[in-house]
Amino acid sequence: MDGSKIINIILGMFKYTSCIVDIVLTICVWFPGMLYALYIVLKDD
């Protein structure tokens, strides 16, 4: 699978800014990134 396809799938799953924030948090420190991802998935729109 092409790398650009993976990025498109990830960006399609989240809002753009939420995805970028989550990626940065996950790269810097794993646990806060996972907590933020759970918050985005579980919050009510």
C-alpha positions, -999 to 999 in steps of 0.1 A, spaced: 0 0 0 13 34 -9 22 58 19 0 86 5 -30 63 6 -24 55 43 -22 92 51 -55 99 32 -72 72 52 -60 86 84 -70 121 75 -104 109 64 -110 93 98 -105 125 118 -110 161 113 -77 175 99 -66 194 130 -76 167 154 -56 142 134 -24 164 133 -27 170 171 -31 133 178 -1 124 156 21 149 173 10 138 207 15 101 199 50 107 184 61 129 214 46 109 242 26 77 235 0 78 263 -14 114 259 -18 107 222 -38 76 229 -60 94 254 -67 122 229 -76 97 202 -100 80 226 -115 114 234 -120 122 197 -136 88 190 -159 88 220 -171 124 222 -206 133 210 -207 155 180 
